[in-house]
Amino acid sequence: MLLNALDSGIKELEFWDMTPGEVVRAIKSRIRVRDTEARERASYDYILANLIVKGVGITLGASGNFPSIEEAYPGVFDEIVKERNKQLQEQKMNLSAARF
């Protein structure tokens, strides 16, 4: 169990001060974090590969536009998209008021 704890990032002195339940929970937590990071990396790798294919296709004459970063990585730039949409809405309201 000590080797598993060391592999998951628990220091040896900390290991000896922990109960078996704490060690197991810490190791399982590290495994969950590692799996989540691996899924995230795989997702970004897949998106990047898709962007490369799309970019090469556009360069070679395929129709279409290269997606914006917000479209390419949905969920990552939500705050920027919300702020941009808010500004566009304000501009539309100002233009509408000016026309009236």
LUMFI-134408 format. One record per residue (C-alpha): residue in one letter; x, y, z; residue number from 1. Coordinates in nm, 4 decimals. Layout:
// residues N
<node><sedo>A</sedo><x>X</x><y>Y</y><z>Z</z><fimar>NUM</fimar></node>
...
***
This chain:
// residues 100
<node><sedo>M</sedo><x>0.0000</x><y>0.0000</y><z>0.0000</z><fimar>1</fimar></node>
<node><sedo>L</sedo><x>0.2945</x><y>0.2332</y><z>0.0666</z><fimar>2</fimar></node>
<node><sedo>L</sedo><x>0.4132</x><y>0.2107</y><z>-0.2944</z><fimar>3</fimar></node>
<node><sedo>N</sedo><x>0.0655</x><y>0.2920</y><z>-0.4249</z><fimar>4</fimar></node>
<node><sedo>A</sedo><x>0.0480</x><y>0.5895</y><z>-0.1900</z><fimar>5</fimar></node>
<node><sedo>L</sedo><x>0.3879</x><y>0.7141</y><z>-0.3044</z><fimar>6</fimar></node>
<node><sedo>D</sedo><x>0.2846</x><y>0.6720</y><z>-0.6685</z><fimar>7</fimar></node>
<node><sedo>S</sedo><x>-0.0269</x><y>0.8806</y><z>-0.6059</z><fimar>8</fimar></node>
<node><sedo>G</sedo><x>0.1723</x><y>1.1675</y><z>-0.4540</z><fimar>9</fimar></node>
<node><sedo>I</sedo><x>0.1409</x><y>1.1000</y><z>-0.0817</z><fimar>10</fimar></node>
<node><sedo>K</sedo><x>0.4696</x><y>1.1558</y><z>0.1016</z><fimar>11</fimar></node>
<node><sedo>E</sedo><x>0.5970</x><y>0.8715</y><z>0.3152</z><fimar>12</fimar></node>
<node><sedo>L</sedo><x>0.5783</x><y>1.0676</y><z>0.6407</z><fimar>13</fimar></node>
<node><sedo>E</sedo><x>0.2185</x><y>1.1634</y><z>0.5619</z><fimar>14</fimar></node>
<node><sedo>F</sedo><x>0.1400</x><y>0.8006</y><z>0.4783</z><fimar>15</fimar></node>
<node><sedo>W</sedo><x>0.2405</x><y>0.6785</y><z>0.8234</z><fimar>16</fimar></node>
<node><sedo>D</sedo><x>0.0185</x><y>0.9429</y><z>0.9880</z><fimar>17</fimar></node>
<node><sedo>M</sedo><x>-0.2882</x><y>0.8403</y><z>0.7847</z><fimar>18</fimar></node>
<node><sedo>T</sedo><x>-0.5453</x><y>0.5736</y><z>0.8574</z><fimar>19</fimar></node>
<node><sedo>P</sedo><x>-0.5965</x><y>0.2990</y><z>0.5989</z><fimar>20</fimar></node>
<node><sedo>G</sedo><x>-0.9278</x><y>0.4593</y><z>0.4979</z><fimar>21</fimar></node>
<node><sedo>E</sedo><x>-0.7621</x><y>0.7956</y><z>0.4412</z><fimar>22</fimar></node>
<node><sedo>V</sedo><x>-0.4919</x><y>0.6353</y><z>0.2289</z><fimar>23</fimar></node>
<node><sedo>V</sedo><x>-0.7467</x><y>0.4519</y><z>0.0141</z><fimar>24</fimar></node>
<node><sedo>R</sedo><x>-0.9584</x><y>0.7668</y><z>-0.0336</z><fimar>25</fimar></node>
<node><sedo>A</sedo><x>-0.6506</x><y>0.9743</y><z>-0.1233</z><fimar>26</fimar></node>
<node><sedo>I</sedo><x>-0.5361</x><y>0.7154</y><z>-0.3775</z><fimar>27</fimar></node>
<node><sedo>K</sedo><x>-0.8857</x><y>0.6856</y><z>-0.5326</z><fimar>28</fimar></node>
<node><sedo>S</sedo><x>-0.9072</x><y>1.0650</y><z>-0.5499</z><fimar>29</fimar></node>
<node><sedo>R</sedo><x>-0.5747</x><y>1.0848</y><z>-0.7333</z><fimar>30</fimar></node>
<node><sedo>I</sedo><x>-0.6926</x><y>0.8175</y><z>-0.9778</z><fimar>31</fimar></node>
<node><sedo>R</sedo><x>-1.0137</x><y>1.0144</y><z>-1.0468</z><fimar>32</fimar></node>
<node><sedo>V</sedo><x>-0.8158</x><y>1.3348</y><z>-1.1035</z><fimar>33</fimar></node>
<node><sedo>R</sedo><x>-0.5749</x><y>1.1541</y><z>-1.3373</z><fimar>34</fimar></node>
<node><sedo>D</sedo><x>-0.8616</x><y>1.0026</y><z>-1.5360</z><fimar>35</fimar></node>
<node><sedo>T</sedo><x>-1.0368</x><y>1.3393</y><z>-1.5653</z><fimar>36</fimar></node>
<node><sedo>E</sedo><x>-0.7163</x><y>1.5049</y><z>-1.6858</z><fimar>37</fimar></node>
<node><sedo>A</sedo><x>-0.6623</x><y>1.2263</y><z>-1.9410</z><fimar>38</fimar></node>
<node><sedo>R</sedo><x>-1.0171</x><y>1.2667</y><z>-2.0769</z><fimar>39</fimar></node>
<node><sedo>E</sedo><x>-0.9685</x><y>1.6434</y><z>-2.0975</z><fimar>40</fimar></node>
<node><sedo>R</sedo><x>-0.6374</x><y>1.6044</y><z>-2.2820</z><fimar>41</fimar></node>
<node><sedo>A</sedo><x>-0.7915</x><y>1.3543</y><z>-2.5234</z><fimar>42</fimar></node>
<node><sedo>S</sedo><x>-1.0824</x><y>1.5896</y><z>-2.5889</z><fimar>43</fimar></node>
<node><sedo>Y</sedo><x>-0.8510</x><y>1.8817</y><z>-2.6639</z><fimar>44</fimar></node>
<node><sedo>D</sedo><x>-0.6307</x><y>1.6621</y><z>-2.8837</z><fimar>45</fimar></node>
<node><sedo>Y</sedo><x>-0.9354</x><y>1.5537</y><z>-3.0816</z><fimar>46</fimar></node>
<node><sedo>I</sedo><x>-1.0545</x><y>1.9137</y><z>-3.1232</z><fimar>47</fimar></node>
<node><sedo>L</sedo><x>-0.7055</x><y>2.0195</y><z>-3.2342</z><fimar>48</fimar></node>
<node><sedo>A</sedo><x>-0.6891</x><y>1.7384</y><z>-3.4907</z><fimar>49</fimar></node>
<node><sedo>N</sedo><x>-1.0292</x><y>1.8449</y><z>-3.6239</z><fimar>50</fimar></node>
<node><sedo>L</sedo><x>-0.9115</x><y>2.2063</y><z>-3.6495</z><fimar>51</fimar></node>
<node><sedo>I</sedo><x>-0.5985</x><y>2.0986</y><z>-3.8368</z><fimar>52</fimar></node>
<node><sedo>V</sedo><x>-0.8023</x><y>1.8974</y><z>-4.0855</z><fimar>53</fimar></node>
<node><sedo>K</sedo><x>-1.0436</x><y>2.1874</y><z>-4.1334</z><fimar>54</fimar></node>
<node><sedo>G</sedo><x>-0.7579</x><y>2.4364</y><z>-4.1762</z><fimar>55</fimar></node>
<node><sedo>V</sedo><x>-0.5791</x><y>2.2198</y><z>-4.4308</z><fimar>56</fimar></node>
<node><sedo>G</sedo><x>-0.9050</x><y>2.1664</y><z>-4.6172</z><fimar>57</fimar></node>
<node><sedo>I</sedo><x>-0.9744</x><y>2.5399</y><z>-4.6333</z><fimar>58</fimar></node>
<node><sedo>T</sedo><x>-0.6164</x><y>2.6026</y><z>-4.7468</z><fimar>59</fimar></node>
<node><sedo>L</sedo><x>-0.6555</x><y>2.3493</y><z>-5.0257</z><fimar>60</fimar></node>
<node><sedo>G</sedo><x>-0.9772</x><y>2.5083</y><z>-5.1471</z><fimar>61</fimar></node>
<node><sedo>A</sedo><x>-1.2600</x><y>2.3525</y><z>-4.9486</z><fimar>62</fimar></node>
<node><sedo>S</sedo><x>-1.5518</x><y>2.5797</y><z>-4.8771</z><fimar>63</fimar></node>
<node><sedo>G</sedo><x>-1.6180</x><y>2.7006</y><z>-4.5267</z><fimar>64</fimar></node>
<node><sedo>N</sedo><x>-1.4770</x><y>2.9279</y><z>-4.2643</z><fimar>65</fimar></node>
<node><sedo>F</sedo><x>-1.2325</x><y>2.8491</y><z>-3.9877</z><fimar>66</fimar></node>
<node><sedo>P</sedo><x>-1.4227</x><y>2.8396</y><z>-3.6563</z><fimar>67</fimar></node>
<node><sedo>S</sedo><x>-1.3599</x><y>3.0985</y><z>-3.3895</z><fimar>68</fimar></node>
<node><sedo>I</sedo><x>-1.1899</x><y>2.9869</y><z>-3.0708</z><fimar>69</fimar></node>
<node><sedo>E</sedo><x>-1.5231</x><y>2.9978</y><z>-2.8863</z><fimar>70</fimar></node>
<node><sedo>E</sedo><x>-1.6751</x><y>2.7613</y><z>-3.1434</z><fimar>71</fimar></node>
<node><sedo>A</sedo><x>-1.3716</x><y>2.5327</y><z>-3.1425</z><fimar>72</fimar></node>
<node><sedo>Y</sedo><x>-1.3567</x><y>2.4999</y><z>-2.7640</z><fimar>73</fimar></node>
<node><sedo>P</sedo><x>-1.7135</x><y>2.5246</y><z>-2.6357</z><fimar>74</fimar></node>
<node><sedo>G</sedo><x>-1.7463</x><y>2.5763</y><z>-2.2645</z><fimar>75</fimar></node>
<node><sedo>V</sedo><x>-1.3953</x><y>2.7130</y><z>-2.2185</z><fimar>76</fimar></node>
<node><sedo>F</sedo><x>-1.4679</x><y>3.0712</y><z>-2.3215</z><fimar>77</fimar></node>
<node><sedo>D</sedo><x>-1.8294</x><y>3.1026</y><z>-2.2006</z><fimar>78</fimar></node>
<node><sedo>E</sedo><x>-1.7632</x><y>3.4255</y><z>-2.0095</z><fimar>79</fimar></node>
<node><sedo>I</sedo><x>-1.6151</x><y>3.5935</y><z>-2.3170</z><fimar>80</fimar></node>
<node><sedo>V</sedo><x>-1.9092</x><y>3.4822</y><z>-2.5315</z><fimar>81</fimar></node>
<node><sedo>K</sedo><x>-2.1615</x><y>3.6093</y><z>-2.2743</z><fimar>82</fimar></node>
<node><sedo>E</sedo><x>-1.9857</x><y>3.9460</y><z>-2.2527</z><fimar>83</fimar></node>
<node><sedo>R</sedo><x>-1.9697</x><y>3.9753</y><z>-2.6318</z><fimar>84</fimar></node>
<node><sedo>N</sedo><x>-2.3397</x><y>3.8889</y><z>-2.6651</z><fimar>85</fimar></node>
<node><sedo>K</sedo><x>-2.4254</x><y>4.1451</y><z>-2.3977</z><fimar>86</fimar></node>
<node><sedo>Q</sedo><x>-2.2303</x><y>4.4137</y><z>-2.5852</z><fimar>87</fimar></node>
<node><sedo>L</sedo><x>-2.3979</x><y>4.3232</y><z>-2.9147</z><fimar>88</fimar></node>
<node><sedo>Q</sedo><x>-2.7410</x><y>4.3432</y><z>-2.7506</z><fimar>89</fimar></node>
<node><sedo>E</sedo><x>-2.6582</x><y>4.6878</y><z>-2.6091</z><fimar>90</fimar></node>
<node><sedo>Q</sedo><x>-2.5383</x><y>4.8045</y><z>-2.9519</z><fimar>91</fimar></node>
<node><sedo>K</sedo><x>-2.8600</x><y>4.6828</y><z>-3.1127</z><fimar>92</fimar></node>
<node><sedo>M</sedo><x>-3.0698</x><y>4.8626</y><z>-2.8529</z><fimar>93</fimar></node>
<node><sedo>N</sedo><x>-2.8700</x><y>5.1837</y><z>-2.8976</z><fimar>94</fimar></node>
<node><sedo>L</sedo><x>-2.9031</x><y>5.1612</y><z>-3.2770</z><fimar>95</fimar></node>
<node><sedo>S</sedo><x>-3.2760</x><y>5.0958</y><z>-3.2468</z><fimar>96</fimar></node>
<node><sedo>A</sedo><x>-3.3169</x><y>5.3940</y><z>-3.0149</z><fimar>97</fimar></node>
<node><sedo>A</sedo><x>-3.1164</x><y>5.6149</y><z>-3.2510</z><fimar>98</fimar></node>
<node><sedo>R</sedo><x>-3.3312</x><y>5.5104</y><z>-3.5459</z><fimar>99</fimar></node>
<node><sedo>F</sedo><x>-3.6503</x><y>5.5797</y><z>-3.3557</z><fimar>100</fimar></node>
***
